[in-house]
Amino acid sequence: MLRRAIFIFLEDRRITSRPGTLSLSLSISKGRVSHIIRSLGFSEICARWVPRSFTIEHKTETKAISSDVLTRFQTEGETFLSRILTADETLVHHFEPEWHHPQSPRKKKFKKYPSAGKVLITVFSGCEGAILVDAMLREEKANSDAYIRTLTELRNTNLASSYFHLFGALKDAIRGTKFETDEDVIRAVRTCLREQDKAWDPQGIHTLVPHWRKTVGVDADFVVK
């Protein structure tokens, strides 16, 4: 029985003891399954805390792409980097909680609202800074039509330096501020990004190069930071 249980665990490490998955596989009671798990010294952990593993196909494709862009950078140099656009998205909530130490003064309680609002912010940026900040409101759906609209707007945008931001700095800048509406959030984000433009590091896009080299040189099962 123990050997069979070990084989099942090693074959599928994401198998769960609830509700009855293991008990059905081993044809025993749930209580007996719990006893076997404790005897083997196994424990369940949250998969969200573990880096998402690459499949063989993922690793092959990632290495091929990284090798291709690295070769182009070695051939074309700065000209190649100047043509790269990166995109990322983050949720900006109507209220971002602050960290306090035990001696921090207690703030007045905010007025309670029926639900916590949030806005999906997408930022497109290149070596000259961010060129487009797109906001998706609550009533909009993140479907193909929405992304086609965003890409169309991106294509029609003047590719000049406007505002740049790393999401961590954005969250720090608006932390502790209570917004009433989605429009207030969008306005604050755009204002913050314009301020961040003054301190923008033009070398930021160059951090892609060491990531490409790591991906090509390291046989990792997850994203190499």
Secondary structure, DSSP 8 states (H G I E B T S, - for coil): -HHHHHHHHHH-TT--STTSHHHHHHTS-HHHHHHHHHHHT-----GGGS-----HHHHHHHHHHHHHHHHHHHHHTHHHHTT--EEEEEEEES-------TTS---------SS--EEEEEEEEETTEEEEEEEE-TTS--SHHHHHHHHHHHHTS--S------HHHHHHHHTT---SSHHHHHHHHHHHHHHHGGG--TTGGGGHHHHHHHHHH---SS---
